[in-house]
Amino acid sequence: MTLSIRPNAPFDLTPLTRLLTDADDLARVNPSAKHPFDPLEWQEKWLAEPDDASYYLLDDAGREVGFFALRIGVGPEVRHLAYVYVAPEVRGGAGHALAGMAEDMARELGALSLSLKVETENAPALKVYQDAGYEELSRRAGMATMRRDLD
């Protein structure tokens, strides 16, 4: 399966509403967000910064099967990969593709490095980032903070 991405522009959270119906999935993507998924909350609270960028992961048929955001990190040269979600039907390889596409989009946005946080118990996601060359900076409260310089 070939995956692609499209920018979330014009801003539309309808596909994310469809993707994040499961409480556990929503908690993994954003532990602070309330369940059920509330598009207004996300628009006002989680994706509200003007320099944030978000993207949908698409399958061969053009269906949204994932999501991620690139938020401004410590200065505009750092982007923070956040709110990553991959639908169950495309897991097992899609994470590697998504990580590569996120890095490409971060470069296009002028980032020199990309940071992220991932649950230490989410072994598949942790492995994706380790395989992609992310350096683990710390572990705290069940979360690993990672960073990768973009070349």
C-alpha positions in Angstrom: 0.0 0.0 0.0 1.2 3.4 -0.9 0.5 6.2 1.6 0.5 9.9 1.0 -0.4 13.0 3.0 -2.4 16.1 2.5 -2.3 19.3 4.5 -5.2 19.9 6.8 -6.2 23.0 4.8 -8.7 24.3 4.7 -8.8 23.4 8.4 -11.2 20.4 8.8 -11.4 18.0 11.8 -14.3 15.9 10.4 -11.9 13.1 9.3 -10.2 13.2 12.7 -13.6 12.9 14.4 -14.2 9.7 12.4 -10.7 8.3 13.2 -10.7 9.0 17.0 -13.9 7.4 18.2 -12.1 5.0 20.6 -11.4 6.4 24.0 -8.0 4.6 24.3 -6.9 5.8 20.9 -7.8 9.4 21.7 -6.0 9.1 25.1 -2.9 7.9 23.3 -3.0 10.7 20.8 -3.7 13.4 23.3 -4.1 12.4 27.0 -5.4 15.8 27.9 -8.3 15.9 25.4 -11.7 14.9 26.4 -13.7 12.0 25.1 -15.7 11.9 22.9 -13.6 13.8 20.4 -14.6 17.4 20.3 -13.6 19.3 17.2 -14.2 22.7 18.8 -11.9 21.8 21.7 -9.2 20.7 19.3 -9.6 23.8 17.1 -9.5 26.2 20.1 -7.0 24.4 22.4 -4.8 21.8 20.7 -4.4 23.1 17.1 -4.9 26.8 17.6 -1.4 28.3 17.1 -1.2 30.1 13.7 2.2 28.5 12.9 1.1 24.9 13.6 0.6 22.7 10.7 -1.4 19.4 10.6 -1.7 16.7 8.0 -3.8 13.6 7.2 -2.3 10.3 6.1 -4.1 8.9 3.1 -4.4 5.4 1.7 -4.4 4.4 -2.0 -8.1 5.3 -2.2 -7.5 8.7 -0.7 -9.2 7.8 2.6 -7.8 9.5 5.7 -6.1 6.7 7.7 -3.9 8.8 10.0 -3.1 12.3 11.3 -0.2 14.3 12.7 0.6 17.8 13.6 3.9 19.8 13.5 3.8 22.4 16.2 6.3 25.1 16.8 8.9 23.9 19.2 11.6 25.9 21.0 11.9 28.5 18.3 10.8 28.3 14.7 13.7 26.0 13.7 12.3 23.2 15.9 9.1 21.5 15.2 7.3 19.2 17.6 5.6 16.1 16.1 2.3 15.7 18.0 -1.1 14.1 17.9 0.1 11.2 15.8 -2.5 8.6 14.9 -2.4 5.6 12.5 -5.6 3.6 11.9 -5.4 -0.1 12.9 -5.9 -1.3 9.3 -2.7 0.4 8.1 -0.5 -0.3 11.1 2.6 -2.4 10.6 4.6 -0.2 8.3 2.6 3.0 8.1 4.3 4.5 11.1 7.7 4.4 9.2 6.1 6.1 6.2 4.4 8.7 8.4 7.7 9.5 10.3 9.4 10.1 7.0 6.6 12.3 5.7 6.6 14.3 8.9 10.3 14.9 8.6 9.8 16.1 5.0 7.0 18.5 6.0 9.1 19.8 8.9 11.9 20.6 6.5 9.5 22.4 4.2 8.5 24.5 7.2 12.1 25.4 7.9 12.8 23.1 10.8 16.3 22.0 11.6 15.2 19.4 14.1 12.1 17.5 15.1 11.1 16.6 18.7 8.4 14.3 20.0 7.1 12.5 23.0 5.9 8.9 22.9 4.6 6.6 25.6 7.3 4.2 26.7 4.7 1.4 26.7 3.9 2.0 23.0 6.7 -0.3 21.8 5.8 -0.2 18.1 5.8 3.6 18.0 9.0 3.8 20.0 10.7 1.4 17.6 9.6 3.5 14.6 11.3 6.5 16.0 14.4 4.7 17.1 14.7 3.1 13.6 14.3 6.6 12.1 17.3 7.8 14.1 15.6 9.7 16.9 17.7 10.1 20.0 16.0 9.5 23.3 16.7 12.5 25.6 14.7 11.5 28.7 12.0 9.3 30.2 9.5 10.7 32.6 6.0 9.7 33.7 5.8 7.0 31.2 6.9 9.2 28.3 10.1 9.2 26.2 11.2 12.6 24.8 13.0 12.2 21.6 14.7 14.4 19.0 16.2 14.1 15.5 18.3 16.6 13.7 17.1 17.0 10.1 19.7 17.0 7.4 
